[in-house]
């Protein structure tokens, strides 16, 4: 009998705790006006650091374009508001988010535990991890296992360098300070001239390489994870809940795949 009474006491306490939790959450939601504010003003302000490969750049008319810009436009459309896309320096972008000057930052931002302590991230919408770039004629390299003992080129102090050391001795790794070179010399021409067999580089840089250089190809898909997320103020819970629902819808209906293909198709 005592056990039965104790059971009902515990059950009653659990029900009361659940009701209190629900009421607190409902009150929490009603006091978070992050989504309502955007709908009331009719504009979604999105910040980005332009350019970065196919993700965000200025087109021939000087207008923002790229995967992140299209995603921002789609989110604004599904919210029923206009889009205002702003260009900010990277070292200012996060401060613009924290101050509320921009509603969202959409700029190929890698999701990290350190950043999540200061800002609220969406679910991942893009993997910008490391890929392998080789000459089009190269049929030997089909993935990371094919890199064992091969000559590989990387950029100094990058994830690509860290990954290359997992597959080949350091004396076979060519390290470059920069990938870009105004006079055409450097890592791309050296790959074409067969000074090494492959480049390990992040996906976005790889896309830019092969879009502007014939005779190169990307092997497969990124073999490391570098998830990009959309950022807002850490207290903007209701807004981010909505953004995640929109991203989920864009994944399910194929919109994200179509936007990526639009800008990455060679």
C-alpha positions as CSV (number, residue, x, y, z in Angstrom):
1,X,0.0,0.0,0.0
2,X,2.8,2.4,0.9
3,X,4.6,1.6,-2.4
4,X,1.3,2.4,-4.3
5,X,1.0,5.8,-2.5
6,X,4.6,6.6,-3.2
7,X,4.1,5.8,-6.9
8,X,1.2,8.2,-7.2
9,X,3.1,10.9,-5.3
10,X,6.0,10.6,-7.7
11,X,3.6,10.5,-10.7
12,X,1.9,13.7,-9.5
13,X,5.2,15.5,-9.0
14,X,6.3,14.5,-12.6
15,X,3.0,15.8,-14.0
16,X,3.4,19.1,-12.1
17,X,7.0,19.4,-13.3
18,X,5.9,18.8,-16.9
19,X,3.2,21.4,-16.7
20,X,5.6,24.0,-15.2
21,X,8.1,23.2,-17.9
22,X,5.6,23.6,-20.7
23,X,4.3,26.9,-19.3
24,X,7.8,28.2,-18.9
25,X,8.6,27.2,-22.5
26,X,5.5,28.9,-23.8
27,X,6.3,32.0,-21.9
28,X,9.9,31.8,-23.2
29,X,8.7,31.6,-26.8
30,X,6.3,34.5,-26.4
31,X,9.0,36.8,-25.0
32,X,11.4,35.9,-27.9
33,X,10.3,38.2,-30.6
34,X,13.3,37.5,-33.0
35,X,11.1,36.1,-35.7
36,X,8.2,38.5,-35.2
37,X,10.5,41.5,-35.5
38,X,11.7,40.4,-38.9
39,X,8.1,39.8,-40.2
40,X,7.0,43.1,-38.8
41,X,9.7,45.1,-40.6
42,X,9.3,43.0,-43.7
43,X,13.1,42.6,-44.3
44,X,15.6,39.9,-43.5
45,X,19.1,41.5,-43.1
46,X,21.8,39.0,-43.9
47,X,25.6,39.6,-43.5
48,X,28.4,38.0,-45.4
49,X,32.1,38.4,-46.2
50,X,32.3,38.6,-50.0
51,X,33.9,36.9,-51.9
52,X,34.5,33.3,-51.1
53,X,34.5,31.0,-54.2
54,X,31.1,29.9,-55.4
55,X,29.6,30.5,-52.0
56,X,29.4,34.3,-52.2
57,X,30.8,36.7,-54.8
58,X,29.9,39.8,-56.9
59,X,28.6,39.1,-60.4
60,X,29.4,41.1,-63.5
61,X,26.8,43.7,-62.5
62,X,28.3,44.1,-59.0
63,X,25.4,42.2,-57.3
64,X,25.9,39.5,-54.6
65,X,25.6,36.0,-56.1
66,X,26.4,32.4,-55.2
67,X,25.1,29.5,-53.1
68,X,24.9,31.5,-49.8
69,X,23.1,34.4,-51.5
70,X,20.6,32.0,-53.1
71,X,19.9,30.3,-49.8
72,X,19.4,33.7,-48.1
73,X,17.0,34.7,-50.8
74,X,15.1,31.4,-50.5
75,X,14.8,31.8,-46.7
76,X,13.5,35.4,-47.0
77,X,11.0,34.2,-49.6
78,X,9.7,31.4,-47.3
79,X,9.5,33.9,-44.5
80,X,7.4,36.2,-46.7
81,X,9.9,39.1,-46.4
82,X,12.4,40.9,-48.6
83,X,16.1,40.2,-48.5
84,X,18.8,42.8,-47.7
85,X,22.3,41.2,-48.3
86,X,25.2,43.1,-46.8
87,X,28.9,42.7,-47.3
88,X,31.0,42.9,-44.1
89,X,34.7,42.2,-43.4
90,X,35.1,38.8,-41.7
91,X,36.6,40.3,-38.5
92,X,33.5,42.5,-38.1
93,X,30.8,39.9,-39.2
94,X,30.3,38.1,-35.8
95,X,30.1,41.4,-34.0
96,X,27.3,42.5,-36.4
97,X,25.4,39.3,-35.5
98,X,25.9,39.8,-31.7
99,X,24.8,43.4,-31.8
100,X,21.7,42.5,-33.9
101,X,22.8,44.8,-36.8
102,X,22.3,41.8,-39.1
103,X,19.6,39.2,-38.4
104,X,21.7,36.3,-39.8
105,X,25.2,35.7,-41.1
106,X,25.5,33.4,-44.1
107,X,29.1,33.3,-45.1
108,X,30.5,29.7,-45.2
109,X,30.8,29.7,-41.5
110,X,32.1,26.5,-40.0
111,X,30.2,25.2,-37.0
112,X,32.5,24.9,-34.0
113,X,31.9,24.4,-30.2
114,X,33.7,27.7,-29.5
115,X,31.5,29.7,-31.8
116,X,28.4,28.0,-30.5
117,X,29.1,29.4,-27.0
118,X,28.7,32.9,-28.4
119,X,26.2,32.6,-31.3
120,X,23.3,30.3,-32.3
121,X,23.9,28.1,-35.3
122,X,21.5,26.5,-37.6
123,X,21.7,22.8,-38.7
124,X,24.4,22.2,-41.3
125,X,23.5,23.1,-44.8
126,X,26.8,22.4,-46.6
127,X,29.9,20.4,-46.2
128,X,33.0,22.3,-47.2
129,X,35.5,19.6,-46.2
130,X,38.7,18.5,-47.9
131,X,38.8,17.0,-51.4
132,X,41.4,15.7,-53.8
133,X,42.2,17.6,-57.0
134,X,44.1,15.8,-59.8
135,X,44.8,16.1,-63.5
136,X,41.9,15.0,-65.6
137,X,44.0,12.2,-67.2
138,X,44.9,10.7,-63.8
139,X,43.2,7.4,-63.4
140,X,45.3,6.1,-60.5
141,X,43.8,8.2,-57.7
142,X,40.2,7.4,-56.8
143,X,40.2,8.3,-53.1
144,X,42.3,8.9,-50.0
145,X,43.6,5.3,-50.0
146,X,45.1,6.0,-53.4
147,X,47.3,8.8,-51.9
148,X,49.5,6.4,-50.0
149,X,53.1,7.1,-51.0
150,X,52.1,9.7,-53.6
151,X,53.4,13.3,-54.1
152,X,50.8,15.7,-52.7
153,X,50.6,19.5,-52.6
154,X,48.9,21.5,-49.9
155,X,48.7,25.0,-48.5
156,X,50.7,25.8,-45.4
157,X,49.0,25.5,-42.0
158,X,45.8,24.1,-43.4
159,X,43.6,21.0,-42.8
160,X,44.8,19.8,-46.1
161,X,48.4,19.6,-44.8
162,X,47.2,17.7,-41.7
163,X,45.4,15.2,-43.8
164,X,48.2,14.8,-46.3
165,X,50.5,13.7,-43.5
166,X,48.2,10.8,-42.8
167,X,48.8,9.2,-46.2
168,X,52.3,10.1,-47.4
169,X,55.7,10.9,-45.9
170,X,56.4,14.6,-45.3
171,X,59.3,14.6,-47.8
172,X,56.7,13.9,-50.5
173,X,54.5,16.9,-49.5
174,X,54.9,20.2,-51.4
175,X,53.8,23.1,-49.2
176,X,52.7,26.4,-50.7
177,X,52.1,29.6,-48.9
178,X,49.3,30.6,-51.3
179,X,47.3,28.9,-53.9
180,X,46.5,32.0,-55.9
181,X,49.2,33.6,-58.1
182,X,48.6,36.5,-60.4
183,X,51.1,35.5,-63.0
184,X,49.7,32.0,-63.4
185,X,52.7,30.3,-61.6
186,X,52.3,28.2,-58.5
187,X,50.4,25.1,-57.4
188,X,48.0,24.8,-60.3
189,X,50.6,25.0,-63.0
190,X,52.9,22.7,-61.0
191,X,50.1,20.1,-60.8
192,X,49.6,20.4,-64.6
193,X,53.3,20.0,-65.1
194,X,53.3,16.8,-63.0
195,X,55.5,18.0,-60.2
196,X,53.2,16.1,-57.9
197,X,50.1,13.9,-58.3
198,X,47.4,15.6,-56.3
199,X,46.3,18.6,-54.3
200,X,44.4,18.3,-51.0
201,X,42.3,21.4,-50.5
202,X,38.9,22.5,-49.2
203,X,35.9,21.9,-51.5
204,X,35.2,25.6,-52.2
205,X,38.8,26.4,-53.3
206,X,38.8,23.2,-55.4
207,X,35.6,24.3,-57.2
208,X,37.2,27.6,-58.0
209,X,40.3,25.9,-59.3
210,X,38.6,23.6,-61.7
211,X,36.1,26.1,-62.9
212,X,38.9,28.4,-64.0
213,X,41.4,25.7,-65.1
214,X,40.7,23.1,-67.7
215,X,42.5,19.7,-67.3
216,X,41.7,19.3,-63.6
217,X,39.1,17.4,-61.7
218,X,37.8,16.7,-58.2
219,X,37.9,13.1,-56.9
220,X,34.5,12.2,-55.3
221,X,33.1,14.2,-52.5
222,X,34.7,15.8,-49.4
223,X,36.4,13.2,-47.2
224,X,36.4,15.3,-44.1
225,X,33.5,17.1,-42.4
226,X,33.5,20.9,-42.2
227,X,29.8,21.8,-41.7
228,X,28.6,25.3,-42.6
229,X,25.8,26.8,-40.6
230,X,23.7,30.0,-40.5
231,X,24.4,32.2,-37.5
232,X,22.2,34.5,-35.4
233,X,22.3,36.0,-31.9
234,X,22.5,33.4,-29.2
235,X,19.1,34.4,-27.8
236,X,17.2,34.2,-31.1
237,X,15.7,30.7,-30.5
238,X,12.4,31.2,-32.2
239,X,14.0,32.6,-35.3
240,X,16.5,29.7,-35.5
241,X,13.8,27.2,-35.0
242,X,12.1,28.6,-38.1
243,X,15.3,28.7,-40.1
244,X,15.9,25.0,-39.3
245,X,12.4,24.2,-40.4
246,X,13.0,26.1,-43.7
247,X,16.4,24.3,-44.2
248,X,14.8,21.0,-43.6
249,X,12.1,21.8,-46.2
250,X,14.7,22.9,-48.7
251,X,16.6,19.6,-48.2
252,X,13.4,17.5,-48.5
253,X,12.1,19.2,-51.7
254,X,15.6,19.3,-53.4
255,X,16.1,23.0,-53.3
256,X,19.4,22.8,-51.6
257,X,20.7,20.3,-54.1
258,X,19.5,22.5,-57.0
259,X,21.2,25.6,-55.6
260,X,24.5,23.8,-55.1
261,X,24.4,22.2,-58.5
262,X,23.6,25.6,-60.1
263,X,26.9,27.1,-58.9
264,X,29.2,24.0,-58.7
265,X,28.4,22.4,-62.1
266,X,31.5,22.5,-64.2
